[in-house]
């Protein structure tokens, strides 16, 4: 009988001793929560880096567009001046038809530049939103 009690008590101690203790369970839960927090923090940091990169690209694009716009405006002024010169220029032995053709050609150049300026201004307006 003593042997049976001894065996039963040994077995019951073994079963109660198996498995994680409360402290181990708390440590595991804390480690799980900490790992989730680290993943969230890492994700937030990556999103911030991505956001900063996108902002830098947009700012660079805007600078390039503004430079291109300034260049086109200067070119448009130059071509407008040429158009005015062609309109008021009197060349010896040039027919009225040739003068009209020259005016029409120069007007097309000016119109093309103005269209490019409008397109860039639209792009800049869209990016500001």
BELWO-V123488 format. One record per backbone hydrogen bond with DSSP energy under -1.0 kcal/mol. NH is the residue of the N-H (numbers start at 1). CO is the residue of the C=O. Records with the same first field share a line. If there is no record, write none. Layout:
# BELWO-V123488
NH: CO + CO
This chain:
# BELWO-V123488
5: 1
6: 2
7: 3
8: 4
9: 5
10: 6
11: 7
12: 8
13: 9
14: 10
15: 11
16: 12
17: 13
18: 14
25: 21
26: 22
27: 23
28: 24
29: 25
30: 26
31: 27
32: 28
33: 29
34: 30
35: 31
36: 32
37: 33
38: 34
39: 35
40: 36
41: 37
42: 38
43: 39
44: 40
45: 41
46: 42
47: 43
48: 44
49: 45
50: 46
51: 47
52: 48
53: 49
54: 50
55: 51
56: 52
57: 53
58: 54
59: 55
60: 56
61: 57
62: 58
63: 59
64: 60
65: 61
66: 62
67: 63
68: 64
69: 65
70: 66
71: 67
72: 68
73: 69
74: 70
75: 71
76: 72
77: 73
78: 74
79: 75
80: 76
81: 77
82: 78
83: 79
84: 80
85: 81
86: 82
87: 83
88: 84
89: 85
94: 91
99: 95
100: 96
101: 97
102: 98
103: 99
104: 100
105: 101
106: 102
107: 103
108: 104
109: 105
110: 106
111: 107
112: 108
113: 109
114: 110
115: 111
116: 112
117: 113
118: 114
119: 115
120: 116
121: 117
122: 118
123: 119
124: 120
125: 121
126: 122
127: 123
128: 124
